[in-house]
Amino acid sequence: MSTDTIAPADTTAAEVDGLVRAAAAAAPAWAASTPADRAAALTAVADALDAARDELVPLAEAETHLPEARLTGELRRTTFQLRLFAEVVTEGAYLDARIDHADPEWPMGAARPDLRRVNEPLGPVLVFAASNFPFAFSVAGGDTASALAAGCPVLLKAHPGHPVLSRRTGKIVVDALRAAGAPDGTFAVLHGVDAGTTALRHPLVKAAAFTGSQHAGRALFDIASSRPEPIPFYGELGSVNPTFVTPAAAAERAEEIASGFVASFTMGVGQFCTKPGILFVPSGSGLPERLAAAELPAGSRMLNDRLRAGYVERLDELRGHPAVRVLAEGADPAGERPGPTVLGTTAEDFRSATAELAAECFGPAALVVEYDDVAELPGLAASLEGQLTATVQGTEDDDVAELVTTLAGRAGRVLWNQWPTGVSVTYAQQHGGPYPATTAPATTSVGTAAISRFLRPVAYQNLPQQLLPAALRDDNPLGIPRRVDGKVEGPA
């Protein structure tokens, strides 16, 4: 049997130490690389992954049970975001370069010294890959792309759900970076639970990123916070992504809402972190009845047996709650290919058992909550923990300003008359939210703003030109936008 089809052995503690030290040795050179060189390296990785599509997609199919079309699209997203970060690096605004020339007449009452501030890379970053997106949130996914773009070497802790794919993808990334001139140690893949925690505790690791369960993410966050030198830990831990339907919207387009909801919560067998897991609907709207009669998609295999077991356990808890009834379910809802399940309850019962009913159920199930008065919605929203997304299905005439304001305080992305599954990689995207959705609500793990997680600002006071970073020199050799004496200026 080819070694390419055998799961790799766990990385030993000694091997972890060597890889971390290699990353730390590579960090100064990678941080000092020019925007053009770093952009070329990111593009080279994207090109290499595209060229290996016919090899990588079948590996992903075999390990994750995801269909070819889904995986092909996901790989396209992965290489797109690598190229997008190459553009971000080249443009240079992410550096947030600021120059305040010396001013003896500065109005604060004392002379202003020459001060110059720029974002600089943190150093080696540990990335924990996710299971549900074996390309886009895994070895060469968004966390890797944004950290490399920031100038940080990456140590990638592979997910055990797709180890063979992870090893092969990692080899492609390493080879592409080396061929593009990146220093050895800029990227490496680690395998095994112990390898991940060992690397997280290593004093040369300066930040970590994670996508996964609340239990595992919180445990890793606690390790990162309790180190002798605590480090930033950017964890995405899960979300139920509530959707609120107003009476007017239900009266105007009940069938559209019902079909859209079913399509969204069953997408990818319900294994998206943005799955709308709770739907608040007005009593008497007929929406629960429509959902009960809806044609549910056939069941499919989940990513792995561990996830399926966790889903079935959580589904049994919900089904067994005295306040919950089953509205609809597909064939064999707890089987190897679980059919979707739609559950129902009332707002009154939901308020009395929010902690039990609002916990995430990662899989093809959702809870419909019937309320009596639209005035209840802000309170129901306020009862929820932090979320990645929150959605309002409404009409232009609805007075839902208080609800939207409440949701903005609970979620990182608020949607109007759309569904949260499908997270576009853009400049304005926010994929994050208050705890427990994430451990760092001021940041995003999707979109170009993700690069800021792996940077820290440094100010230089009264340094001569030759000692300043290129981004801060008067002649602007990088040709980047900067704020000079309070005014934004383009390239020289």
Protein Blocks (a to p, Z undefined) as FASTA:
>chain_A
ZZklpccddddfklmmmmmmmmmmmmmmmmmpcfklmmmmmmmmmmmmmmmmmmmmmmmm
mmnopafklmmmmmmmmmmmmmmmmmmmmnommnopacddddfkbfnopacddddddddd
fbjcdddddfklmklmmmkmmklmmmmmnopacdddddfklmmlmmmmmmmmmmmmmmno
paehkaccdedjklmmmmmmpmkbgbdcddddfklmmmmmmmmmmpmbacdddddebdeh
iadddfklmmmmmmlmmmmmmmmmmgghlpafklcfbdcddehklmmmmmmmpccddddd
dfblklmmmmmmmmmmmmmpmkbccfbdcehklbmblcdddddddfklmmmmmmmmmpcc
edjdddddddfbfklmmmmmmmpccdfbdcddddfklccklmmmmmmmmpmbdcehiafe
hpaddfkbccddddfkbmclkbcfedjklmmmmgccdddehiafklpcfklgmklmnopa
cdeehiacddZZ
